[in-house]
Amino acid sequence: MNYLLAIDAGTGSVRAVLFDTLGNQISVGQKEWSHLEEAGVANSMSFDFETNWTLVCACIKEAIQNAAINAADILALSATSMREGIVLYDKEGRELWAVANVDARADKEVRYLKENFPNLEEEFYADSGQTFALGALPRILWLKNNRPELYEKVASISMIGDWILAKLSGVIATDPSNGGTTGIFSLEKRKWMPEMAKRVGLKEDIFPPVLEVGTLMGNVTQEASIVTGLSLATKVVMGGGDVQLGSAGLGVVEAGQVAVLGGSFWQQVVNIPSQTQCPKDMGIRVNPHVIEGLSQAEGITFFSGLVMRWFRDAFCDMEKLEAKERGIDVYTLLEEKAKEVPVGSYGILPIFSDAMKYGKWYHGAPSFLNLSLDASKCNRASIFRALEENAAIVSSINLEKIQAFSAIKIEELVFAGGASRGELWSQILADVTGCVVKIPKVTEATALGAAMAAGVGCNVYENLQNAAKALVVWDKTYLPNAENTKLYKAIKIKWQSAYEAQLKLVDANITTSMWKAPGL
């Protein structure tokens, strides 16, 4: 039996997931990791590459051990990661500095760029689909301004998934889907645009080769073999961004296809031709897809999964005990109770993530509106349902924005990630969007997408499209309830008005934003 290994570097953990060549998950090794604020640097989120490399190695060893296989039977491996996180290297390829995805330290640098280069952000966005909010240019400028001794040594840049592959193969490179999230990249040409860095006074010679997903990079090096237990014969293959590879793992590989990925953050992605012009208002992010010729219009909902976890841990101790007694997951129990709550959750309006406004991106203060003192209506079940409805409502608004500029009519979508395990949540998503919602059998889509990339690199699959057709199997389908869709349309309008009012409270410094992009 032969195997493919996927290494998935997420925001909260890193995993090594082993698949057979038929797409069956065999084993997993997982370690949580933390990205800590750098001392004295507000809003920073550093990436500890030394500690985290030991965790990556431990995951790989654990996956091999749990599967009880010969490491030589792993034909190839690839990696995927949270996007936006960057690693900078010196001329010998040693790591100098790294940050994780939502590092927001470069507030002054974003302000500087906006004030001293009028309309530059709009110009760069038209080419790259990215704003300065999570881009690499302000962060590198921060390094130049605050750690000049490190900046002078910088010779190369990559993303975090690329860093894992570099540690395993000795080759520093990137792919369009991950590298494109730096904002120093052409959507249409799928290559770096070093002139962007030059225009703001940064080095223009630090950009590594761009390899399409599935490109063979080499084999596992001797040094990497010793610390991971991998075979020298295992091929190392270029991977990509977690959302884009996750889309491939869901079979979303053709123009016009749509996915909603329900994890810690929720992403709503729509495949569009690479030459599609970005929206003038910069309201939606656009990234290169892992499929040549395609980009992905992307809406992002902040913290949807994390908010649900917070609610569970802060308020649902009784449900935890009951779920344990019954031998079921606490979310399953909460959904059972929430099914008895009517559409609209008695008017409760959660205020957490706003719909995406990429050009001016900030959120209201976390809160609930329209709570009542009637415990039969305002309770944990109704608040839980309101949170599920809210995630679907924000997703729907983002999808409507994408439809408006792309002219793609959305009637069906794929739903995956942890949230898709909830039957109620899946039905609510169908009802709110008015779309048919399909659930894949393999919910670990991101890791499966990376395994597909590995398979392409060692000729198990011809390309990602063929791999998706061969491996993606559907589990459930949810049809929208037209009456509920009408009700949710009215709730959506009310929620948008309420959210605008909440943003005014943030603007007046009465409440504190849940998250604010650098430079605002």
FENBELVEN-V886906 format. One record per helix or strand. SS is the DSSP state (H for helix, E for strand). FROM is the first residue (numbers start at 1). LEN is the number of residues. If there is no record, write none. Layout:
BEGIN
ss=SS from=FROM len=LEN
ss=SS from=FROM len=LEN
END
This chain:
BEGIN
ss=E from=3 len=7
ss=E from=13 len=8
ss=E from=25 len=8
ss=E from=46 len=1
ss=H from=49 len=19
ss=H from=71 len=3
ss=E from=74 len=8
ss=E from=86 len=4
ss=E from=95 len=5
ss=H from=107 len=10
ss=H from=120 len=9
ss=H from=136 len=11
ss=H from=148 len=4
ss=E from=156 len=4
ss=H from=160 len=10
ss=E from=173 len=2
ss=H from=176 len=7
ss=E from=185 len=2
ss=E from=191 len=2
ss=H from=194 len=6
ss=E from=207 len=1
ss=E from=209 len=2
ss=E from=216 len=4
ss=H from=222 len=7
ss=E from=235 len=3
ss=E from=240 len=2
ss=H from=242 len=7
ss=E from=258 len=5
ss=E from=266 len=8
ss=E from=285 len=4
ss=E from=294 len=8
ss=H from=304 len=12
ss=H from=317 len=10
ss=H from=330 len=9
ss=H from=345 len=3
ss=E from=349 len=3
ss=E from=362 len=1
ss=E from=367 len=3
ss=H from=380 len=27
ss=E from=412 len=5
ss=H from=418 len=4
ss=H from=423 len=11
ss=E from=436 len=5
ss=H from=445 len=13
ss=H from=464 len=8
ss=E from=474 len=5
ss=H from=482 len=26
ss=E from=516 len=1
END
